[in-house]
Amino acid sequence: MEDRRINEILSMLADGKTKEEIASHYNHKSWKTLDMYFRRRGFKWDGNTYFLPSPVTPTAEEDSLFTQTKAAQITRQLGQRYANIEEIALKHGFSTIDELGDYMKSHGYMWNTEQNTYTYDERLKKTVSTEQSERIAFPIATTDADYGGLLAFLTKHQEKLMQLLETQTDATLPRYKFKGAKANKTLGLPTSVQVLLNDYSKEFNVTQRDIVEVALADFFRRYGYEEQLNQIILM
């Protein structure tokens, strides 16, 4: 029924009838009723008729921002304010920025000087051999000479290593114990939110369940459910 009416209205518009005339034909008080009818079904008005806009397909570069890969996570971290590429490289197991660059290139990412981060290039990805192995950031010691080289490497980067080990986040998560048994709950989240959830879980070694529980507790406390929240928290 609805499809037939839509086709009828579109045909009337194609024949030159105005929205006011069509609204009167269907005994509507105003042409705005037609607009609402079509908007609810995803149509837009272009000045002459209603049309369904084509779905927006993300580019490979846009899609790469929300993938669960090490390379994509590095680009997200570099996109943060005051990001330090040397610290990020060391954090992900690369001893130099050049090693990081080689790894990113092998996964289709090139350095973008304007954006000051890596951006995905689908053409580059196609030219890189998929059989290329990931580089090992730290040398594997098998002899006394290798151990000496490893020690020299650690000594050279001692300051950066200490900074990473001593760095603490201000976003230290509280821990809650709630009454009741555990139950599964399936929620549909945007891929961008899923990426943030996964990144935070990995970066700060926190389970995704803990993140969600803390987020919900904070929400209830801030928006009028603090008393109810306190009743379900185990002291």
N, CA and C of each residue as an Amber inpcrd file, in Angstrom:
protein
   705
   0.8340000  -1.2000000   0.0000000   0.0000000   0.0000000   0.0000000
   0.8710000   1.2530000   0.0000000   1.8720000   1.2790000   0.8760000
   2.7310000   2.4450000   0.9770000   3.5310000   2.6340000  -0.2950000
   4.0610000   1.5340000  -0.8770000   4.8350000   1.6380000  -2.0990000
   3.9640000   2.1750000  -3.2410000   2.7210000   1.7490000  -3.2830000
   1.8290000   2.2180000  -4.3390000   1.5740000   3.7100000  -4.2060000
   1.3850000   4.1810000  -2.9700000   1.1480000   5.6090000  -2.7680000
   2.3860000   6.4210000  -3.1390000   3.5450000   5.9230000  -2.7660000
   4.7880000   6.6230000  -3.0970000   4.9160000   6.7480000  -4.6130000
   4.6560000   5.6410000  -5.3050000   4.7510000   5.6710000  -6.7690000
   3.7150000   6.6150000  -7.3830000   2.5180000   6.6490000  -6.7880000
   1.4700000   7.5420000  -7.2850000   1.8990000   8.9980000  -7.1470000
   2.4310000   9.3390000  -5.9700000   2.8360000  10.7250000  -5.7130000
   3.9900000  11.1250000  -6.6240000   4.9530000  10.2110000  -6.7970000
   6.0760000  10.5110000  -7.6790000   5.6150000  10.7080000  -9.1200000
   4.6310000   9.9220000  -9.5360000   4.0820000  10.0680000 -10.8820000
   3.3840000  11.4170000 -11.0330000   2.6240000  11.8220000 -10.0060000
   1.9460000  13.1260000 -10.0450000   2.9570000  14.2590000 -10.1470000
   4.0400000  14.1600000  -9.3780000   5.0750000  15.1940000  -9.4390000
   5.7150000  15.2280000 -10.8150000   5.9180000  14.0430000 -11.3940000
   6.5140000  13.9690000 -12.7270000   5.5850000  14.5790000 -13.7770000
   4.2690000  14.5260000 -13.5140000   3.2910000  15.0950000 -14.4400000
   3.1280000  16.6000000 -14.2460000   3.8500000  17.1510000 -13.2750000
   3.8150000  18.6100000 -13.0950000   2.9180000  19.1050000 -11.9920000
   2.3070000  18.2130000 -11.2210000   1.4540000  18.6460000 -10.1230000
   2.3040000  19.1640000  -8.9780000   1.7770000  20.1450000  -8.2620000
   2.4910000  20.7100000  -7.1190000   2.2120000  19.8760000  -5.8700000
   3.0390000  20.1060000  -4.8480000   2.8250000  19.3850000  -3.5980000
   1.4950000  19.7750000  -2.9680000   1.1010000  21.0520000  -3.1470000
  -0.1810000  21.4900000  -2.5920000  -1.3440000  20.7520000  -3.2600000
  -1.2600000  20.5760000  -4.5670000  -2.3270000  19.8720000  -5.2990000
  -2.3770000  18.4020000  -4.8890000  -1.2360000  17.8020000  -4.7020000
  -1.2040000  16.3860000  -4.3090000  -1.7310000  16.2200000  -2.8900000
  -1.3740000  17.1390000  -2.0100000  -1.8700000  17.0750000  -0.6340000
  -3.3850000  17.1820000  -0.6160000  -3.9320000  18.0600000  -1.4360000
  -5.3850000  18.2230000  -1.5120000  -6.0360000  16.9540000  -2.0650000
  -5.3610000  16.2940000  -3.0130000  -5.8880000  15.0610000  -3.5940000
  -6.0550000  13.9790000  -2.5330000  -5.1200000  13.9430000  -1.5570000
  -5.1850000  12.9390000  -0.4940000  -5.8570000  13.4700000   0.7760000
  -6.5230000  14.6260000   0.6400000  -7.2580000  15.2280000   1.7600000
  -6.3480000  15.5770000   2.9450000  -5.1020000  15.9600000   2.6420000
  -4.2000000  16.4360000   3.6930000  -4.3820000  17.9430000   3.8560000
  -4.2330000  18.4090000   5.0960000  -4.3910000  19.8350000   5.3600000
  -3.2420000  20.6510000   4.7700000  -2.0780000  20.0450000   4.6830000
  -0.9160000  20.7860000   4.2190000   0.0470000  19.8630000   3.4620000
   0.8390000  20.4660000   2.5650000   1.8540000  19.6960000   1.8440000
   2.9470000  19.1900000   2.7860000   3.0400000  19.7770000   4.0010000
   4.0460000  19.3410000   4.9590000   3.8230000  17.8920000   5.3870000
   2.5560000  17.4450000   5.3000000   2.2700000  16.0570000   5.6130000
   2.9670000  15.1310000   4.6220000   3.0100000  15.5500000   3.3540000
   3.7350000  14.7680000   2.3460000   5.2150000  14.7060000   2.6650000
   5.7700000  15.8630000   3.0360000   7.1930000  15.9050000   3.3700000
   7.5270000  14.9470000   4.5030000   6.7010000  14.9780000   5.5390000
   6.9410000  14.1030000   6.6860000   6.8030000  12.6360000   6.2740000
   5.8310000  12.3450000   5.4360000   5.5890000  10.9790000   4.9660000
   6.8220000  10.4350000   4.2430000   7.3990000  11.2540000   3.3780000
   8.5560000  10.8080000   2.6020000   9.8370000  10.8060000   3.4340000
  10.0180000  11.8070000   4.3150000  11.2230000  11.8610000   5.1430000
  11.3390000  10.6370000   6.0310000  10.1890000  10.1840000   6.5550000
  10.2060000   9.0050000   7.4170000  10.6320000   7.7540000   6.6670000
  10.5530000   7.8090000   5.3660000  10.9500000   6.6550000   4.5420000
  12.2910000   6.8750000   3.8450000  13.0170000   7.8960000   4.3050000
  14.3690000   8.1260000   3.8270000  14.4840000   8.9810000   2.5830000
  13.3840000   9.5670000   2.1050000  13.4330000  10.3850000   0.8970000
  13.8560000  11.8220000   1.2170000  14.3970000  12.4890000   0.2050000
  14.7370000  13.9000000   0.2900000  14.0790000  14.6450000  -0.8700000
  13.9490000  15.9680000  -0.7130000  13.3190000  16.8110000  -1.7350000
  14.3990000  17.6200000  -2.4500000  14.4280000  17.5530000  -3.7820000
  15.4610000  18.2660000  -4.5370000  14.9380000  19.5280000  -5.2220000
  13.7270000  19.9220000  -4.8460000  13.1340000  21.1120000  -5.4550000
  12.0990000  20.7930000  -6.5120000  12.1480000  19.5610000  -7.0230000
  11.1870000  19.1400000  -8.0470000  10.4430000  17.8640000  -7.6730000
  11.1460000  16.9530000  -7.0000000  10.5430000  15.6710000  -6.6470000
  11.2610000  15.0850000  -5.4420000  10.7550000  13.9760000  -4.9610000
  11.3910000  13.2640000  -3.8510000  12.3160000  12.1900000  -4.4160000
  13.4090000  11.9440000  -3.7310000  14.3570000  10.9300000  -4.1960000
  15.0170000  10.2660000  -3.0000000  15.4790000   9.0420000  -3.2320000
  16.2310000   8.3110000  -2.2080000  17.7190000   8.5320000  -2.4440000
  18.4230000   9.1620000  -1.4860000  19.8620000   9.3930000  -1.6800000
  20.6280000   8.0800000  -1.7170000  21.6780000   8.0570000  -2.5000000
  22.5120000   6.8600000  -2.5910000  23.2670000   6.6740000  -1.2850000
  23.4090000   5.4360000  -0.8410000  24.1630000   5.1970000   0.3940000
  25.6110000   5.6180000   0.2350000  26.1500000   6.2220000   1.2860000
  27.5370000   6.6810000   1.2660000  28.4570000   5.5070000   1.5800000
  29.3220000   5.1960000   0.6420000  30.2750000   4.1120000   0.8340000
  31.6020000   4.6880000   1.3080000  32.0760000   4.2870000   2.4770000
  33.3400000   4.8420000   2.9680000  34.5030000   4.4330000   2.0770000
  35.4670000   5.3270000   1.9470000  36.6610000   5.0020000   1.1830000
  37.5180000   4.0270000   1.9730000  38.4740000   3.4240000   1.2820000
  39.3750000   2.4880000   1.9570000  40.1270000   3.1840000   3.0700000
  40.4900000   4.4610000   2.8410000  41.2140000   5.2220000   3.8760000
  40.3360000   5.4490000   5.0910000  39.0620000   5.8270000   4.8740000
  38.1440000   6.0450000   5.9930000  37.8720000   4.7410000   6.7260000
  37.7060000   3.6610000   5.9570000  37.4220000   2.3600000   6.5490000
  38.5860000   1.8730000   7.4010000  39.8100000   2.2460000   7.0110000
  40.9950000   1.7700000   7.7310000  41.0820000   2.3410000   9.1380000
  40.4030000   3.4610000   9.3850000  40.4730000   4.0950000  10.7070000
  39.7750000   3.2700000  11.7760000  38.8870000   2.3710000  11.3670000
  38.0840000   1.6440000  12.3410000  38.3090000   0.1370000  12.2750000
  39.4710000  -0.2730000  11.8160000  39.7860000  -1.6980000  11.7800000
  40.5480000  -2.0920000  13.0390000  40.4100000  -3.3550000  13.4190000
  41.0540000  -3.8610000  14.6320000  42.4300000  -4.4280000  14.2790000
  43.3300000  -3.5580000  13.8080000  44.6680000  -3.9970000  13.4720000
  45.6870000  -3.1370000  14.2070000  46.8780000  -3.6610000  14.3220000
  47.9490000  -2.9280000  14.9960000  48.2770000  -1.6410000  14.2540000
  48.3550000  -1.7120000  12.9150000  48.6750000  -0.5340000  12.1200000
  47.6150000   0.5510000  12.2780000  46.3420000   0.1590000  12.2750000
  45.2620000   1.1350000  12.4340000  45.3010000   1.7540000  13.8250000
  45.6180000   0.9500000  14.8350000  45.7000000   1.4740000  16.1930000
  46.8250000   2.5100000  16.3060000  47.9300000   2.2700000  15.6210000
  49.0420000   3.2200000  15.6360000  48.6090000   4.5540000  15.0260000
  47.8670000   4.5130000  13.9170000  47.4110000   5.7550000  13.2970000
  46.4570000   6.5050000  14.2210000  45.6230000   5.7800000  14.9690000
  44.7120000   6.4480000  15.9010000  45.4770000   7.1030000  17.0370000
  46.5170000   6.4430000  17.5250000  47.3160000   7.0230000  18.5990000
  48.0930000   8.2390000  18.1210000  48.5830000   8.1950000  16.8810000
  49.2940000   9.3390000  16.3290000  48.3580000  10.5200000  16.1060000
  47.0780000  10.2460000  15.9550000  46.1020000  11.3090000  15.7500000
  45.7150000  12.0310000  17.0150000  46.1870000  11.5570000  18.1650000
  45.8610000  12.2050000  19.4230000  46.7250000  13.4400000  19.6330000
  46.2170000  14.3780000  20.4030000  46.9640000  15.5980000  20.6850000
  48.2450000  15.2730000  21.4520000  49.3130000  15.9370000  21.0820000
  50.6290000  15.7760000  21.7150000  51.1840000  14.3560000  21.5550000
  50.7870000  13.6640000  20.5030000  51.3060000  12.3150000  20.2710000
  52.8050000  12.3790000  19.9860000  53.5370000  11.4340000  20.5600000
  54.9810000  11.3450000  20.3590000  55.2720000  10.0760000  19.5790000
  55.7160000  10.2290000  18.3400000  55.8830000   9.0690000  17.4720000
  56.9540000   8.1260000  17.9920000  57.9960000   8.6540000  18.6210000
  59.0530000   7.7860000  19.1450000  58.5280000   6.9140000  20.2880000
  57.7280000   7.5030000  21.1750000  57.1490000   6.7290000  22.2740000
  56.1700000   5.6920000  21.7490000  55.3910000   6.0750000  20.7550000
  54.4200000   5.1390000  20.1810000  55.1410000   3.9870000  19.4940000
  56.2140000   4.2910000  18.7840000  56.9890000   3.2380000  18.1280000
  57.5490000   2.2610000  19.1550000  58.1460000   2.7890000  20.2180000
  58.7270000   1.9420000  21.2620000  57.6510000   1.1200000  21.9620000
  56.5130000   1.7350000  22.1850000  55.4090000   1.0560000  22.8640000
  54.9110000  -0.1500000  22.0800000  54.9990000  -0.0590000  20.7570000
  54.5180000  -1.1480000  19.9100000  55.6420000  -2.0930000  19.4920000
  56.8140000  -1.9350000  20.1000000  57.8810000  -2.9030000  19.8690000
  58.8560000  -2.5610000  18.7730000  58.9240000  -1.2920000  18.3550000
  59.8540000  -0.8820000  17.3120000  60.9710000  -0.0520000  17.9330000
  62.2120000  -0.3930000  17.6100000  63.3440000   0.2960000  18.2270000
  63.6180000   1.6490000  17.5890000  63.1820000   1.8540000  16.3550000
  63.3840000   3.1250000  15.6630000  62.1210000   3.5080000  14.8940000
  62.0660000   4.7870000  14.5270000  60.9440000   5.2590000  13.7200000
  60.9880000   4.6290000  12.3340000  62.2010000   4.3780000  11.8530000
  62.3340000   3.7440000  10.5340000  61.7160000   2.3490000  10.5320000
  61.9280000   1.6030000  11.6010000  61.3250000   0.2650000  11.6960000
  59.8100000   0.3720000  11.7140000  59.3090000   1.3630000  12.4420000
  57.8660000   1.5860000  12.4580000  57.3700000   1.9120000  11.0540000
  58.1150000   2.7780000  10.3510000  57.7190000   3.1500000   8.9930000
  57.6990000   1.9630000   8.0520000  58.6860000   1.0720000   8.1800000
  58.7140000  -0.1270000   7.3300000  57.5070000  -1.0130000   7.6040000
  57.1740000  -1.1430000   8.8870000  56.0190000  -1.9700000   9.2610000
  54.7330000  -1.3690000   8.6950000  54.5750000  -0.0570000   8.8590000
  53.3550000   0.5850000   8.3800000  53.2520000   0.4850000   6.8590000
  54.3770000   0.6450000   6.1720000  54.3670000   0.5480000   4.7140000
  53.9740000  -0.8510000   4.2640000  54.4390000  -1.8740000   5.0070000
  54.1040000  -3.2470000   4.6410000  52.6200000  -3.5370000   4.7990000
  51.9210000  -2.6710000   5.5470000  50.4790000  -2.8490000   5.7390000
  49.6630000  -1.7980000   4.9890000  50.3370000  -1.0860000   4.0600000
  49.6010000  -0.1690000   3.1960000  49.4770000   1.2510000   3.7040000
  50.2860000   1.6500000   4.6780000  50.2030000   3.0020000   5.2420000
  51.4460000   3.8010000   4.8650000  51.2410000   5.0460000   4.4550000
  52.3350000   5.9490000   4.1260000  52.2660000   7.1790000   5.0210000
  53.4210000   7.7790000   5.3040000  53.4650000   8.9580000   6.1690000
  52.8810000  10.1600000   5.4330000  51.9780000  10.8730000   6.0980000
  51.3340000  12.0500000   5.5480000  51.8620000  13.2730000   6.3030000
  52.6960000  14.0680000   5.6420000  53.3350000  15.2010000   6.3200000
  52.3360000  16.2770000   6.7160000  51.2490000  16.4180000   5.9590000
  50.2510000  17.4340000   6.2820000  49.4600000  17.0580000   7.5300000
  49.0970000  15.7790000   7.6360000  48.3150000  15.3220000   8.7870000
  49.1920000  14.8480000   9.9400000  50.4930000  14.7280000   9.6690000
  51.4490000  14.3070000  10.6930000  51.1120000  12.9410000  11.2830000
  50.6950000  12.0570000  10.3990000  50.3970000  10.6820000  10.8080000
  50.4430000   9.8060000   9.5540000  50.2100000   8.5250000   9.7320000
  50.1520000   7.6170000   8.5860000  48.7210000   7.5650000   8.0570000
  48.5970000   7.4850000   6.7380000  47.2880000   7.3190000   6.1220000
  47.3300000   6.1030000   5.2000000  46.2020000   5.4660000   5.1000000
  46.1150000   4.2210000   4.3320000  46.0500000   4.5140000   2.8430000
  46.8140000   3.7620000   2.0650000  46.8240000   3.8830000   0.6120000
  46.5760000   2.4990000   0.0230000  45.3750000   2.3040000  -0.5170000
  44.9850000   0.9840000  -1.0190000  45.8950000   0.5280000  -2.1580000
  46.3700000   1.4770000  -2.9760000  47.2610000   1.1120000  -4.0790000
  48.5870000   0.5850000  -3.5560000  49.0820000   1.2140000  -2.4780000
  50.3320000   0.7430000  -1.8840000  50.1620000  -0.6490000  -1.3110000
  49.0330000  -0.8910000  -0.6540000  48.7790000  -2.1910000  -0.0470000
  48.8180000  -3.3010000  -1.0870000  48.3150000  -3.0190000  -2.2780000
  48.2690000  -4.0380000  -3.3170000  49.6530000  -4.3790000  -3.8410000
  50.5870000  -3.4150000  -3.7060000  51.9320000  -3.6590000  -4.2300000
  52.8540000  -4.3130000  -3.2190000  52.4270000  -4.3460000  -1.9630000
  53.2620000  -4.9230000  -0.9080000  53.0040000  -6.4250000  -0.8250000
  54.0250000  -7.2080000  -0.7530000  53.8760000  -8.6610000  -0.6650000
  53.2370000  -9.0380000   0.6610000  52.2050000  -9.8620000   0.5910000
  51.5340000 -10.2960000   1.8130000  52.3660000 -11.2980000   2.5980000
  53.4250000 -11.8010000   1.9560000  54.2570000 -12.7720000   2.6380000
  55.3830000 -12.1290000   3.4430000  55.4820000 -10.7840000   3.3750000
  56.5560000 -10.1080000   4.1110000  56.3000000 -10.2430000   5.6010000
  57.2560000 -10.7340000   6.3220000  57.0890000 -10.9400000   7.7550000
  57.2530000  -9.6430000   8.5160000  56.5920000  -9.5600000   9.6770000
  56.7100000  -8.3880000  10.5260000  58.1210000  -8.3040000  11.1040000
  58.5980000  -7.0860000  11.2140000  59.9410000  -6.9000000  11.7610000
  59.9250000  -7.1140000  13.2680000  61.0520000  -7.6480000  13.7950000
  61.1790000  -7.8680000  15.2280000  61.8790000  -6.6700000  15.8290000
  61.2280000  -6.0230000  16.7710000  61.7650000  -4.7820000  17.3020000
  62.9960000  -5.0190000  18.1650000  62.9530000  -6.0240000  19.0040000
  64.0560000  -6.2970000  19.9090000  64.8580000  -7.4880000  19.4010000
  66.2010000  -7.3780000  19.3800000  67.0100000  -8.5110000  18.9270000
  66.8730000  -9.6970000  19.8590000  66.8250000 -10.9120000  19.2860000
  66.7260000 -12.1290000  20.0740000  68.1300000 -12.5960000  20.4320000
  68.4200000 -12.6540000  21.7000000  69.7670000 -12.9990000  22.1500000
  69.9460000 -14.5040000  22.1780000  70.9840000 -14.9790000  21.4470000
  71.2850000 -16.4080000  21.4410000  72.7230000 -16.6850000  21.8460000
  73.5700000 -15.6540000  21.8110000  74.9630000 -15.8090000  22.2080000
  75.3370000 -14.6820000  23.1500000  76.5470000 -14.7710000  23.7400000
  77.0190000 -13.7090000  24.6330000  77.0890000 -12.3820000  23.8880000
  77.5020000 -12.4520000  22.6240000  77.5890000 -11.2260000  21.8320000
  76.2050000 -10.6120000  21.6220000  75.2030000 -11.4960000  21.4030000
  73.8330000 -11.0010000  21.2270000  73.3250000 -10.3490000  22.5000000
  73.6290000 -10.9580000  23.6530000  73.2030000 -10.3750000  24.9150000
  73.8360000  -9.0040000  25.1120000  75.0920000  -8.8790000  24.6710000
  75.7530000  -7.5860000  24.7720000  75.0530000  -6.5470000  23.9240000
  74.6200000  -6.9640000  22.7280000  73.9030000  -6.0500000  21.8530000
  72.5530000  -5.6590000  22.4290000  71.8740000  -6.6360000  23.0370000
  70.5840000  -6.3540000  23.6650000  70.7540000  -5.3760000  24.8170000
  71.7890000  -5.5750000  25.6300000  72.0430000  -4.6910000  26.7630000
  72.3440000  -3.2780000  26.2820000  73.1090000  -3.1860000  25.1970000
  73.4400000  -1.8750000  24.6450000  72.1680000  -1.1810000  24.1390000
  71.2840000  -1.9630000  23.5270000  70.0220000  -1.4070000  23.0300000
  69.1730000  -0.8770000  24.1840000  69.0470000  -1.6600000  25.2440000
  68.2450000  -1.2520000  26.4000000  68.8440000  -0.0240000  27.0750000
  70.1850000   0.0280000  27.1420000  70.8520000   1.1720000  27.7590000
  70.6090000   2.4370000  26.9470000  70.6650000   2.2930000  25.6320000
  70.4570000   3.4390000  24.7510000  69.0700000   4.0280000  24.9240000
  68.0750000   3.1600000  25.1450000  66.6870000   3.6150000  25.2460000
  66.1750000   3.5920000  26.6860000  67.0880000   3.6660000  27.6300000
  66.7080000   3.5510000  29.0430000  65.7090000   4.6300000  29.4500000
  65.9700000   5.8640000  29.0420000  65.0950000   6.9660000  29.4450000
  63.6660000   6.7700000  28.9370000  63.5480000   6.3700000  27.6690000
  62.2070000   6.1580000  27.1060000  61.5000000   4.9760000  27.7630000
  62.2810000   3.9280000  28.0430000  61.6940000   2.7650000  28.7010000
  61.1750000   3.1210000  30.0850000  61.9320000   3.9230000  30.8070000
  61.5130000   4.3140000  32.1550000  60.2650000   5.1890000  32.0970000
  60.1980000   6.0580000  31.0910000  59.0080000   6.8970000  30.9490000
  57.7700000   6.0590000  30.7140000  57.9200000   5.0500000  29.8800000
  56.7780000   4.1880000  29.5970000  56.3640000   3.3840000  30.8180000
  57.3570000   2.8920000  31.5600000  57.0550000   2.0710000  32.7330000
  56.4520000   2.8870000  33.8620000  56.8510000   4.1610000  33.9570000
  56.4060000   4.9780000  35.0790000  55.1680000   5.7850000  34.7620000
  54.8030000   5.8550000  33.4720000  53.6420000   6.6520000  33.0860000
  52.3590000   6.0490000  33.6490000  51.5470000   6.8940000  34.2630000
  50.2610000   6.4630000  34.8020000  49.1780000   7.3250000  34.1860000
  48.0910000   6.7280000  33.8730000  46.9790000   7.4750000  33.3120000
  46.1250000   8.0820000  34.4120000  45.6050000   9.2920000  34.1230000
  44.7030000   9.9320000  35.0780000  43.3580000   9.2330000  35.0960000
  43.1140000   8.4270000  34.0700000  41.8090000   7.7620000  33.9580000
  41.8380000   6.3910000  34.6180000  42.3640000   6.3320000  35.8470000
  42.3980000   5.0660000  36.5580000  40.9680000   4.6130000  36.8470000
  40.6540000   3.4170000  36.4230000  39.2800000   2.9460000  36.5510000
  38.9910000   2.4550000  37.9630000  37.8540000   2.8280000  38.5020000
  37.4210000   2.2230000  39.7620000  36.9490000   0.8060000  39.5000000
  36.8210000   0.0330000  40.5270000  36.3320000  -1.3360000  40.3820000
  35.0570000  -1.4820000  41.2130000  34.0210000  -2.0210000  40.6030000
  32.7490000  -2.2150000  41.2850000  32.4140000  -3.7030000  41.3330000
  31.7580000  -4.0920000  42.3970000  31.1910000  -5.4280000  42.4930000
  29.6890000  -5.2650000  42.6230000  28.9800000  -5.8610000  41.6800000
  27.5350000  -5.6960000  41.6410000  26.8310000  -6.9640000  42.1280000
  25.6710000  -6.7690000  42.7140000  24.8550000  -7.8880000  43.1430000
  24.2770000  -8.6090000  41.9210000  23.9980000  -9.8860000  42.0980000
  23.3700000 -10.6380000  41.0240000  24.3570000 -11.4500000  40.2110000
  23.8170000 -12.4460000  39.5160000  24.6480000 -13.3190000  38.6870000
  24.9790000 -12.6280000  37.3640000  26.0390000 -13.1140000  36.7070000
  26.4210000 -12.5760000  35.4110000  25.4310000 -13.0350000  34.3400000
  25.0850000 -12.1330000  33.4450000  24.1660000 -12.4630000  32.3520000
  24.6690000 -11.7980000  31.0760000  24.4660000 -12.4520000  29.9710000
  24.9090000 -11.9140000  28.6920000  23.9110000 -10.8930000  28.1640000
  24.4410000  -9.8170000  27.5700000  23.6080000  -8.7750000  26.9900000
  24.2290000  -8.3570000  25.6670000  23.5100000  -8.5330000  24.5760000
  24.0270000  -8.1880000  23.2660000  23.5850000  -6.7810000  22.8950000
  24.5660000  -5.9210000  22.5860000  24.2780000  -4.5480000  22.1940000
  24.9210000  -4.2610000  20.8450000  24.1840000  -3.5850000  19.9950000
  24.7530000  -3.1720000  18.7170000  25.4150000  -1.8150000  18.8560000
  26.7410000  -1.7550000  18.6680000  27.4790000  -0.5120000  18.8080000
  28.0510000  -0.0880000  17.4640000  28.1810000   1.2160000  17.2240000
  28.8670000   1.6660000  16.0060000  30.2940000   1.1310000  15.9830000
  30.8070000   0.8550000  14.8090000  32.1540000   0.2910000  14.7110000
  33.1920000   1.2090000  15.3360000  32.9820000   2.5400000  15.2400000
  33.9470000   3.4650000  15.8160000  34.0040000   3.3270000  17.3290000
  32.8470000   3.1040000  17.9740000  32.8190000   2.9180000  19.4300000
  33.4530000   1.5780000  19.7950000  33.1950000   0.5550000  18.9950000
  33.8110000  -0.7490000  19.2390000  35.3280000  -0.6600000  19.1620000
  35.8190000   0.1440000  18.2210000  37.2660000   0.3210000  18.0880000
  37.8430000   0.9750000  19.3300000  37.1910000   2.0450000  19.8250000
  37.6670000   2.7090000  21.0360000  37.6590000   1.7500000  22.2220000
  36.6050000   0.9670000  22.3300000  36.4880000   0.0070000  23.4200000
  37.6060000  -1.0130000  23.3670000  37.8860000  -1.5080000  22.1820000
  38.9350000  -2.5060000  22.0180000  40.3180000  -1.9090000  22.2620000
  40.5500000  -0.6920000  21.7320000  41.8470000  -0.0340000  21.9090000
  42.1310000   0.2350000  23.3810000  41.1370000   0.7660000  24.0870000
  41.3390000   1.0840000  25.4990000  41.5960000  -0.1830000  26.3050000
  40.8500000  -1.2300000  25.9750000  41.0200000  -2.4960000  26.6840000
  42.4410000  -3.0270000  26.5400000  42.9790000  -2.9520000  25.3210000
  44.3340000  -3.4370000  25.0750000  45.3830000  -2.5230000  25.6900000
  45.1830000  -1.1990000  25.5320000  46.2160000  -0.2510000  25.9670000
  46.3680000  -0.2090000  27.4750000  45.2440000  -0.3400000  28.1960000
  45.3010000  -0.2260000  29.6460000  45.0420000  -1.5550000  30.3610000
  45.0110000  -2.6310000  29.5850000  44.8690000  -3.9730000  30.1580000
  43.6420000  -4.0640000  31.0720000  42.5210000  -3.6220000  30.5350000
  41.2480000  -3.6460000  31.2570000  40.2510000  -4.4270000  30.4180000
  39.4650000  -5.2770000  31.0510000  38.4910000  -6.0420000  30.2810000
  37.3900000  -5.1190000  29.7690000  36.8250000  -5.4840000  28.6420000
  35.7520000  -4.6770000  28.0790000  34.5300000  -4.6790000  28.9990000
  34.3190000  -5.7640000  29.7130000  33.1960000  -5.8120000  30.6550000
  33.3730000  -4.7820000  31.7530000  34.6110000  -4.6520000  32.2800000
  34.8720000  -3.6600000  33.3210000  34.6110000  -2.2480000  32.7990000
  35.0220000  -1.9880000  31.5570000  34.8160000  -0.6610000  30.9800000
  33.3290000  -0.3390000  30.8980000  32.5480000  -1.2900000  30.4180000
  31.1120000  -1.0710000  30.2770000  30.4540000  -0.8800000  31.6410000
  30.8500000  -1.6920000  32.6230000  30.2610000  -1.5810000  33.9600000
  30.5750000  -0.2260000  34.5920000  31.8190000   0.2310000  34.4510000
  32.1940000   1.5320000  35.0000000  31.4350000   2.6510000  34.2840000
  31.3020000   2.5220000  32.9630000  30.5870000   3.5340000  32.1840000
  29.1210000   3.6260000  32.6210000  28.4950000   2.4760000  32.8220000
  27.0960000   2.4700000  33.2530000  26.9530000   3.0320000  34.6710000
  27.8700000   2.6480000  35.5590000  27.8250000   3.1590000  36.9290000
  27.9630000   4.6790000  36.9340000  28.8800000   5.2040000  36.1220000
  29.0770000   6.6490000  36.0380000  27.8390000   7.3300000  35.4700000
  27.2090000   6.6840000  34.4730000  26.0010000   7.2370000  33.8810000
  24.8750000   7.3170000  34.9200000  24.6470000   6.2170000  35.6370000
  23.5870000   6.2000000  36.6440000  23.8400000   7.2460000  37.7280000
  25.1000000   7.4120000  38.1190000  25.4400000   8.3630000  39.1770000
  25.2090000   9.7980000  38.7230000  25.5110000  10.0730000  37.4660000
  25.4080000  11.4390000  36.9540000  23.9850000  11.8420000  36.6050000
  23.1630000  10.8680000  36.2310000  21.8690000  11.2220000  35.6690000
  20.6850000  10.6300000  36.4390000  20.7130000  10.8430000  37.7550000
  19.5160000  10.6260000  38.5610000  19.2660000   9.2470000  39.1050000
  20.2720000   8.3240000  39.0270000  20.0430000   6.9750000  39.5240000
  21.0860000   6.5690000  40.5590000  21.6770000   7.5500000  41.2390000
  22.7470000   7.2270000  42.1830000  22.2280000   6.3830000  43.3510000
  21.0480000   6.7100000  43.8590000  20.4930000   5.9490000  44.9820000
  20.2410000   4.4990000  44.5820000  19.6680000   4.3050000  43.3920000
  19.4170000   2.9400000  42.9200000  20.7390000   2.2010000  42.6760000
  21.7360000   2.9310000  42.1640000  23.0420000   2.3360000  41.9280000
  23.6590000   1.8370000  43.2410000  23.5900000   2.6620000  44.2650000
  24.1780000   2.2860000  45.5490000  23.5290000   1.0290000  46.1340000
  22.2830000   0.7860000  45.7650000  21.5830000  -0.3800000  46.2990000
  22.0620000  -1.6910000  45.6780000  22.7070000  -1.6370000  44.5170000
  23.1280000  -2.8720000  43.8540000  24.6420000  -3.0870000  43.9100000
  25.3670000  -2.1290000  44.5060000  26.8160000  -2.2690000  44.6350000
  27.1390000  -2.9910000  45.9370000  27.9700000  -4.0040000  45.8540000
  28.4130000  -4.7060000  47.0420000  29.5000000  -3.9050000  47.7320000
  29.3170000  -3.6120000  48.9840000  30.2980000  -2.8450000  49.7470000
  31.4010000  -3.7580000  50.2690000
